[in-house]
Each structure stands twice: as C-alpha cells, then as structure tokens.
Amino acid sequence: MNNVLITGAGRGIGLEFARRFADAGAHVHATVRDLARADGLRALGASATIHTCDVTSDAHVGALADLLGDTPIDILINNAGILLGRGETFDTLDIADLEETLRVNTVAPVRVTKALAGNVARSQRKLIVNISSRMGSIGEASGNNYSYRTSKAALNMAMKILSNDLKGRGVTAIVVHPGWVQTDMGGPSASLTVGQSVDGLMKVIDKVRLRDTGSFINHDGSRIPW
Ligand SMILES: NC(=O)c1ccc[n+]([C@@H]2O[C@H](COP(=O)([O-])OP(=O)(O)OC[C@H]3O[C@@H](n4cnc5c(N)ncnc54)[C@H](OP(=O)(O)O)[C@@H]3O)[C@@H](O)[C@H]2O)c1
C-alpha cells in the first residue's frame, strides 16, 4: 500500500487528492491547521491519518517528521498555499502580503520537503509533487499579483534545484499547475471543478517517472515554460 502525505488537505484540491488516493487504496497522511475543520478527512475513516500542521512552523513540521519516523512516504504533495492581495498592482502591493505569501508558498514547501525527503527516498514510488501555478511562469508573466506570482516562481526554482539534488537518490520532484479551479482560492467562476483538475493531476502523477524530474507540468500533461 502506498503512503501519501498531503499538506493543506482539509479543503479544496488537497481534500480531493486525499479522497482519490484513499479510494485507490493508499494510506493518506493528511495535514490540516485546524482539526475542527477536518470533517471531509474524517469521512475517509481508517484510510487517513490526520495531522495538525501549520507548514510555516518549524516546530509543527519537525513534530510531524518525528511522528512519522522511518515511515516511507511514496508521494509527498506540497499543496498548502495562499493567495493574498488578489490582483494587486505595484501601487497596491502590500509588502507584508508579499512576505507572508513567500513564507507559505515558497519557504514552507522547502521546509516540508527537507524534513521528509528521507521518508520519500526510502519509499517505493519516491515522488514529490508541488502544487505550483502557471502564474509562476516567468516566460508567460503578464498581469499583476506580485506576491502570488513571485512565490510560485521561487517555488519552481527551489524545486528545480532540489530535483537535481535528489535525483541520485531515485527521487522524482515535479511542479504542477492544477488549472484555474473552483475552490475557495479559485472562486466559483473558475474553469475547472476540483474533480476535473484532480482527474488530470492523478494521470500526471501516475505517468511521471525519474526521467521527468524537474518538469513543470500542466494538469492536462502538457509542459509549461519556466
Ligand atoms: N484554485 C486554483 O485555481 C489554483 C490555481 C493554481 C494553483 N493553485 C494552488 O493549489 C493549491 C491548493 O489550492 P486550493 O485552490 O485548494 O486553495 P484553498 O481551497 O484556498 O485551500 C488552501 C489550503 O492550503 C492550506 N493552508 C494555507 N496556509 C497554510 C499553512 N500556513 N499551513 C498549512 N496549510 C495551509 C489551507 O488550510 P486552512 O483550511 O487551514 O486554511 C487549505 O487547506 C495551492 O498551492 C494553490 O496555490 C490553485
């Protein structure tokens, strides 16, 4: 049985991943910030272990790593993320939003991956999936959203370097774009339901191999320019 660890799994794309992997027979280690808002995960019964973890906290992530000990993690999904200052322009950009967004979207996935890379390396599947965004593509950059775009571009860079460092241990690390998705973050006008997005991402995850490490992959399997 595969062990899958998903951050920010209490709602949105993370919760849908938890459901899909549980349905597929995996054991899901799901992290939430607030156990009072984990009903969707509790419905998964014995298929899911729910952990409390704010990914910006060294203490929380360290405690999670200690609790897991030598447990192999086949697939680590760095999913937790925020979008602050929606549509912010240079004039409206609040530096505090930029700092907080970098803490959650960039620094935290690196923290979690550093803490759990050994667990991934001792698993069968050895896969790290980072939920990034097309908005982090420098090649396609247009529009505003300084904080979010910058955080995802920096995440992409960190994971590109990390993919080189972990390749020798047989670990594949990719960044993916889930599409514009109907979640609290994406809003109701988004073009994809959570189910449609995760359908595509599950196919990407199924197909990806070590030769693909360091790729930026869309939910439909196509490549996205850096
Ligand atoms: N929706 C889209 O259109 C879209 C497009 C491109 C990329 N993405 C990316 O997809 C990922 C999931 O987004 P979503 O659409 O599912 O958003 P969402 O519904 O807003 O969910 C965000 C999740 O991240 C968690 N989170 C936020 N800050 C955290 C922290 N400090 N520690 C731990 N967990 C934290 C939230 O937990 P709480 O419930 O505790 O707040 C929640 O579970 C994000 O990385 C996002 O950037 C989304």
The ligand as an SDF file (V2000), in Angstrom:
LIG
                    3D

 48 52  0  0  0  0  0  0  0  0999 V2000
   -7.6190   27.1080   -7.1600 N   0  0  0  0  0  0  0  0  0  0  0  0
   -6.8680   27.4790   -8.1820 C   0  0  0  0  0  0  0  0  0  0  0  0
   -7.3850   27.9920   -9.2120 O   0  0  0  0  0  0  0  0  0  0  0  0
   -5.3870   27.2490   -8.1650 C   0  0  0  0  0  0  0  0  0  0  0  0
   -4.6620   27.5530   -9.3370 C   0  0  0  0  0  0  0  0  0  0  0  0
   -3.2850   27.3330   -9.3490 C   0  0  0  0  0  0  0  0  0  0  0  0
   -2.6630   26.8300   -8.2220 C   0  0  0  0  0  0  0  0  0  0  0  0
   -3.3920   26.5530   -7.0870 N   0  0  0  0  0  0  0  0  0  0  0  0
   -2.6500   26.0210   -5.9240 C   0  0  0  0  0  0  0  0  0  0  0  0
   -3.2720   24.8400   -5.4700 O   0  0  0  0  0  0  0  0  0  0  0  0
   -3.0080   24.6670   -4.0690 C   0  0  0  0  0  0  0  0  0  0  0  0
   -4.3160   24.3860   -3.3440 C   0  0  0  0  0  0  0  0  0  0  0  0
   -5.1520   25.4990   -3.5250 O   0  0  0  0  0  0  0  0  0  0  0  0
   -6.7590   25.4530   -3.3910 P   0  0  0  0  0  0  0  0  0  0  0  0
   -7.2970   26.0710   -4.6170 O   0  0  0  0  0  0  0  0  0  0  0  0
   -7.2090   24.1050   -2.9590 O   0  0  0  0  0  0  0  0  0  0  0  0
   -6.9400   26.5350   -2.2200 O   0  0  0  0  0  0  0  0  0  0  0  0
   -7.8430   26.5890   -0.9080 P   0  0  0  0  0  0  0  0  0  0  0  0
   -9.1400   25.9230   -1.1440 O   0  0  0  0  0  0  0  0  0  0  0  0
   -7.7930   28.0140   -0.5130 O   0  0  0  0  0  0  0  0  0  0  0  0
   -7.0340   25.6800    0.1230 O   0  0  0  0  0  0  0  0  0  0  0  0
   -5.7670   26.0790    0.5700 C   0  0  0  0  0  0  0  0  0  0  0  0
   -5.2660   25.0390    1.5400 C   0  0  0  0  0  0  0  0  0  0  0  0
   -3.9610   25.4410    1.9950 O   0  0  0  0  0  0  0  0  0  0  0  0
   -3.9620   25.3650    3.4140 C   0  0  0  0  0  0  0  0  0  0  0  0
   -3.0020   26.2980    4.0230 N   0  0  0  0  0  0  0  0  0  0  0  0
   -2.8790   27.6310    3.8170 C   0  0  0  0  0  0  0  0  0  0  0  0
   -1.9120   28.1300    4.6040 N   0  0  0  0  0  0  0  0  0  0  0  0
   -1.4080   27.0910    5.3110 C   0  0  0  0  0  0  0  0  0  0  0  0
   -0.4020   26.9600    6.2970 C   0  0  0  0  0  0  0  0  0  0  0  0
    0.3160   28.0120    6.7470 N   0  0  0  0  0  0  0  0  0  0  0  0
   -0.1480   25.7260    6.8240 N   0  0  0  0  0  0  0  0  0  0  0  0
   -0.8590   24.6640    6.4000 C   0  0  0  0  0  0  0  0  0  0  0  0
   -1.8470   24.7190    5.4960 N   0  0  0  0  0  0  0  0  0  0  0  0
   -2.1110   25.9280    4.9560 C   0  0  0  0  0  0  0  0  0  0  0  0
   -5.3870   25.7030    3.8240 C   0  0  0  0  0  0  0  0  0  0  0  0
   -5.6070   25.2710    5.1450 O   0  0  0  0  0  0  0  0  0  0  0  0
   -6.7360   26.0010    6.0950 P   0  0  0  0  0  0  0  0  0  0  0  0
   -8.0420   25.3330    5.7590 O   0  0  0  0  0  0  0  0  0  0  0  0
   -6.2380   25.7260    7.4660 O   0  0  0  0  0  0  0  0  0  0  0  0
   -6.7230   27.4720    5.7380 O   0  0  0  0  0  0  0  0  0  0  0  0
   -6.1510   24.8950    2.7740 C   0  0  0  0  0  0  0  0  0  0  0  0
   -6.2220   23.5350    3.1410 O   0  0  0  0  0  0  0  0  0  0  0  0
   -2.3250   25.9600   -3.6100 C   0  0  0  0  0  0  0  0  0  0  0  0
   -0.9380   25.7640   -3.5180 O   0  0  0  0  0  0  0  0  0  0  0  0
   -2.6480   26.9440   -4.7240 C   0  0  0  0  0  0  0  0  0  0  0  0
   -1.6980   27.9710   -4.8310 O   0  0  0  0  0  0  0  0  0  0  0  0
   -4.7270   26.7470   -7.0410 C   0  0  0  0  0  0  0  0  0  0  0  0
  1  2  1  0
  2  3  2  0
  2  4  1  0
  4  5  1  0
  4 48  2  0
  5  6  2  0
  6  7  1  0
  7  8  2  0
  8  9  1  0
  8 48  1  0
  9 10  1  0
  9 46  1  0
 10 11  1  0
 11 12  1  0
 11 44  1  0
 12 13  1  0
 13 14  1  0
 14 15  2  0
 14 16  1  0
 14 17  1  0
 17 18  1  0
 18 19  2  0
 18 20  1  0
 18 21  1  0
 21 22  1  0
 22 23  1  0
 23 24  1  0
 23 42  1  0
 24 25  1  0
 25 26  1  0
 25 36  1  0
 26 27  1  0
 26 35  1  0
 27 28  2  0
 28 29  1  0
 29 30  1  0
 29 35  2  0
 30 31  1  0
 30 32  2  0
 32 33  1  0
 33 34  2  0
 34 35  1  0
 36 37  1  0
 36 42  1  0
 37 38  1  0
 38 39  2  0
 38 40  1  0
 38 41  1  0
 42 43  1  0
 44 45  1  0
 44 46  1  0
 46 47  1  0
M  CHG  2   8   1  16  -1
M  END
$$$$
